[in-house]
Amino acid sequence: MPETREALRSPRRLKKRADFLATRRGEKRRGRLFLIEVLDRGDCGEPRFGLTVTKKTGNAVVRNRIRRRLKEAVRVHAAGDMAAGSDYVIVGRREILAAPFDALKAELSRRIRGTTPDGK
């Protein structure tokens, strides 16, 4: 059955600086490709996510390519792994550009679920 446009909808986005800063108080999950900061808001609302790519990673073209790859990975794969009532901030690294998209999707999904490589 073909996937509908609604099924591929991204979770809500974090847009305000205060929301990004609040998420920094939460749990940090470090990986080779990115860092994920997770904050449990304590409600049952839908999950939200934000993306950060610092100038240290490269010029605007490089940063936008990293951002686009992360947005698409969240949209097609990792959105279903996000817990209700949580905020996620994904801090992208330059290594994302060299990683195969399937590896990026799997790593993002695993980090969002909070599991280790051996499934624990």
Secondary structure, 3 states (H helix, E strand, C coil): CCCCCCCCCCCEECCCHHHHHHHCCCEEEECCCEEEEEEECCCCCCCEEEEECCHHHCCHHHHHHHHHHHHHHHHHCHHHHCCCCEEEEEEECHHHHCCCHHHHHHHHHHHHHCCCCCCC
